[in-house]
Amino acid sequence: MSLEEALQELREYCRGMPPVAAMQVEVEGMRGDALRLTAPLSANVNDKGNAFGGSLTSLMTVAGWGLVTLKLRLAGLKAEVYVADSQIRYLAPLYDDLVAEAVFAEGQAWDLFVDTLVQRGRARIQVDARVLLPEGGLATTLSGRYVAIAKR
């Protein structure tokens, strides 16, 4: 499967999840090792006129899930991916469209993750995600542990 085919499949997954569709999430693509998702502020605004905290968290969670899902599909593996736990930090209000990026956390070994999934039928990997401020800097960060369970 090519990267573009895997990205298109991920876009279709996102459109099929009602909460994600309501946020109007778009899978922008890969930038280096990072999966980038976007969502308009207009669909994710709070009473203060900035990005709703739940939307920030949701977009980063979906970006992490999407990164693991995408990389598994590119590896030719089928698995269900879940977020096991996460830690969120809200750093600054965002008054613009939401842009999230997810990468594997430093020190995480993709090959070990894949080997473990193939051998044991389940594996976990740490992912870091962030929502960017348009002028530079970060609005929000997420450190999450994702679990993949092989489909039988």
N, C-alpha and C positions, 0 to 999 in steps of 0.2 A: 504494500500500500504506500502510495506517495504521501508526502507531507500535505499537499493540497487536498488530496482525498480524505486524509485523516482530519484536517481542519474542517472540511465540509461536513463530515460525519459529526464532529463536535458541535458545529453550528446547528445541525438538525436536532441533536440531543437537547441543546439549550432551548430551542424553540418549542420542544415537546414538554418542558417542565413549566407548568403554569406560573409559579412564583418568579422564575427567571425570565419568562416571556413578559410578565407584567413589568419587570424592571427595564425591559427593552435592551437586554444585554446583547452585545455584538462581539463575536470572536474576531478580533482584528488580525491575529496571526502570531507568528513567532518572531521575536527580535533577539537574535543570538540564541541563548538558552532559555529565554523568558517567553512564556505565553502571555499575550496581552489581550485583555478584555476591556470593553468600554460600555458605558451606559449614560444616557442623557440625564442631566440634573433635573430637568422638568418632570421626569417620571420617578425621581428619587429624592425629592425635596422635603424638608421638614418645615415646621412652623416658624423657623428663624430665617428661612430662605437659603439655607445651605444644605449640603448632602445629609440625608438621614443616616444616622449611625448604623441602623440595621441593614441598610442598602450597602454601606461601605463594607461591613462584615460579610454580607452575603456575596458581594462581588469578589472579594478576596477568597472566600471559601470555594466558590465556583471556579475561580482561576486555578487554585491548587488542585481541585478535583480534575479540572480539565487538563492540566499539565500531565498528571499521572495517567489519566485515561488516554490522552493523545500518544504519549510515549509508549504505552502498552500496545496500542493498536499498531504503531509503527514497528514494534518488535514482533508483530504477528500473534500477540497473546490476547485472549479474551478473559476479562475479569471484571467483577463488580468492584467499584472503588468507593470508599466511604471516608469521611473525615472522622477520626477517632477522638481527637481533642485539639484545641487550639487556644492560643493566647493572643489577645487583641490589645493594641495600644492606639488610642486616639491622640494624635499629636497636634493637629490644627484643623480648623473648620475649612471646608471646601465649598467654594461658591461657583464652581464650574462643573462641566461634565466629569464623570468618574472615569478614571483610567487606572486599571489594575494590572500589575505584572506579578507572575509567580515563577519562582525558580526552585530547584532543589537546594536545600540548605547546604551550607559549606560542610564538607566532610562526608556527605551522603554518597554512597556508591551505587549507581544505577545497576551495574552488572550484578552486584551482590543481591540487590532487591529482586531482580529478574530470576536469578538462580534460586533464591529462597522461594519465590512464588512457584516456580516450576517443580521444585523438590517437595515442598510442604503444602502447596495449594493456597498459601496465604503469605503475605509479606507486608512490611510497613516501611514508610520512608518519610522523612521530615521535609516539609516544604515551607519556604518563606514567601510571603506575598506582601504587596504594598500598593497603596493608592497614592498616586503622584499629585503634587500641586502643580498647576500650570506654570508658575514662576520658578519652579524648582523646589526641591524638598519633598517631604512626605506629609500626607494628611493622616494616614493610618497604616499600621503594620499588623501582620498576622504571622505567627509561627504555628504551624499545624502539623499534626501527625496523621498521615493518610494510610489506610489499610486497603490492600487489594486482595480479593478472594477469587480464586480461579473459577471460571464457569466450567461445569462438567458437561 
